[in-house]
């Protein structure tokens, strides 16, 4: 399973460089985008890249974050597979921090949240 995730991540990270970000929503915290070209279904799970562009820098001074997700549409559950944080908007520049360690536990999109909206959009547009 780990080999499949590594292979999947390697393939999809190459797509991340060439796609176009689609804005989904904005709130007092951030504007949220997805890269539709990266949305894929493999073995019943969906995978996609997401971008958060913060209104104000977070406590570490980051302005944006790119996150590679694994999701399950029926339960609106998700895991971070890879995340990177940037001092520049729209995930530009070199990451100030990043992690390639996938979450072990599933998280669930809270009702009426930006994550619920993102999950619904992704699940409606999955290839």
N, C-alpha and C positions, 0 to 999 in steps of 0.2 A: 504494500500500500504506500509506504514511504517513497519507493522508487517511482510509483505512478504520480504522486504529488510533485516530486522533484522534476520529473519529465514534463508534467503539465505546467508547472511554474516556469520552467525554462522556455517552453514553447510560447506561453502567453506573455512572458515579460518582453519578448521581442516585439510583440504586437503593441505593447504599451507605448513604444516610441513613435508610432506612426498614426495613431488614431486621433479622433477629435472628441473633445469633451462636450457633453450635452448637459446643460444646466437643468436640474430637477426642481430645486427649491432654494429658498433662502429664509433664514430666521435671524434673530438678534445675535446669534453666535457665529454663523457661517453661511456661505453659499455652498451648495452640494451639487456635484457633477458625477456623471458616469461616462465611461468610454464604451459606447455601444458595440464597437468593433471587437471588443474583448469578451463579450458575453457568450459563454459556451455552456453546453450541457454535457456532462460526462458521468456515466453510471448513476443517473438520477439526480445528480447535484448540479447546481449552477455555479459558475465562476465568473468573476468580473472585477475590473478595476474601478475604484471610486476615488474622487478627489474632494477634499474639504478645503475651502479657502476661507480662513478665519477673518472675522470683522476686526478683531484686535488680536495682537500676539498672545499666545498662551503663556503659561508661567515659565516656560523655557525659551521664550522669544520666537517660537515658530509661528509662521504665517500660514502655512498650508501643510496638508498631509495627503499622501497617496496610499491607498490600502487595497490589497488584493484579497477578495473575499471568496469563501465557499459558502453556498447557501442551499436551503431546502425550502421550496416554495410553499408547500402545504402548511407547514408549521411556522413559517416566517422566521426560521432559525438561521444563524450564520456563525461563521468563524473567521477570524483574521488569519490569513496564511502568510502575509508579508505586509509590513507597514514601514513607511519612510516619512520623515518630517523635515520641513524645509523652512529656511529663513526668508525665502522669497515667495511671492504669490504664485498660484497655479502650479505648484510643484516644480518650479524652475530652480536651477542651480544644483549644487551638491547637497545631498541629505545631511542634516545636522545630526540625525540619529536614525537608525533603522533596525528592523528585526526580521529574520527569516525563520523564526520559530513559530510554527502554527499553534493556535490555541488548541488546547486539549478538549475543552468543554464547549458545548453549543451555547450561544446566547440567543435571546429572542427579542425581536423588534417590539418595543413598547407601543401600545395603541396610540394613534395620532402623533407619532414621532416622525422625524425626518427619515429615520431608518426604516420605519414601516412604509413610508411613501417610496423610498428607494427600492425596497424589496418588491413591492407591488409593481413598480415600473419595470424592474428587471424581469420579474416572472412573466409579465405580459409581453415582453419583447425578447424572450429567450429564443435562440436559434435551434 
